């Protein structure tokens, strides 16, 4: 049943109904090597504009372009843990263990575990788990600090919920590898964004917020200090955005400290820093919110201006009625165009978190009030669940070729442009759906109390086990033998 309507579109009627939709979408998502595919199989369509609107099947370009992202699977595993479905989370985590420890317990010998996870894996047929980067099909072989921190967060949340110390050992191994390879000892501190075998010297604000939360969860005070110090140093660091967190630094040299002139501000650099409490300064939080929640305008060429991150999109392709719903959320960056729904769900949680921490001081951060923006985003996400049985990355039509043409003023511009060099197209998305599930666990309706347990950056209510245990490494190796 669907009760609520937004511009004539169906909306899941209550928390449990919405969460069942999230469950179903993730449960039915195609898997490879135990990992969820990024894009859903349900065709949403790219629009009636001919070859510029034809969207291929999610994995229509072959197994080496069929993404199964580490980050997306970590978010899905955390959702399953918070939903009380630990067996589903464990399936994902046990596959990641095989990627982290391809030689089982022997992978920890010597200097420790250096086999971190690639950003994205391809479709590997009948394989049930990862095997290690030498054997796995990689779509994106880069080893990102942030993606691995998210995997560690998933291991830590599972370890706390199940009271299984081996999974906490895995989380500590990941953090230890990041510390050994990526620590910066200059005045900014923090950790570099990309590790061996192809290191990148930039430092990302969002990735350091991830590591800050992970270190706090695991009781690593030094890593927490390092990562938090960098995030705090990024507030006002950009000459173009003095009341915002800069996206990060350049990467020309190890621990490069320069913030590129003219670089856009990324949505997650701001909202995830706030969700993690990486910068405790209330004034910074309120000012960053006030900037982020400005609604951008259009310049003389019809392109989005760079002020603010709030946006609204009309879903012209919704076929369930004559009315076309207008949906509200955040774009991906200050150069982006179109709402991106994964960052919208995490931003809505961050807004709720700031509101609960700072009360009336934060309410005036947005025109019409912060609560109104939270309401718009949450109702839009619940409407997408009701419309599509999951949350797409974007509701805007057009394909990659349409995006390359750069005509954002056309009805089908090629999805939501990140402003950072790629778009998100009109496919159901695993991480957008999982983040929406976490948001609804956090607070599904403004009358509900906030449940901080659903914040992936918050310490779980049960302690993360502290004893070292390697039984799950041996079990994963035995299962794959």
Buried (B, 14 or more C-beta within 10 A) or exposed (E): EBEBBBBEBBBBBBBEBBBEBBBEBBEEBBBBBBBBBBBBEBEBEBBEBEEBBBBEEBBEEEBEBBBBBBBBBBBBBBBBBBBEBBEBBBBBBBBBBBBBBBEBEEBBEEEEBBBBBBBBBBBBEEBBBBBBBEEBBEBBBBBBBBBBBBBBBBBBBBBBBBEBBBBBBBBBBBBBBBBEBBBBEEEBBBBBBBBEEEBBBBBBBBBBBBBBBBBBBBEBEEBBEBBBBBBBBBBBBBEBBEBBBBBBBBBEEEBBBEBBEEBBBBBBBBBBBBBBBBBEEBEBBBBBBBBBBBBBEEEEEEBBEBEBBBBEBBBBBBEBEEEBBBBBBBBBBBBBBBBBBBBBBBBBBBBBBBBBBBEEBBBEBBBEBBBBBBBBBBBBBBBBBBBBBBBBBBBBBBBBEBBEEEBBEBBBBBBBBBBBEEBBBBBBBBBBBBBBBBBBBBBBEEEEEBBBBBBBBBBBEEEBBEEEBBEBBEBBBEEBE
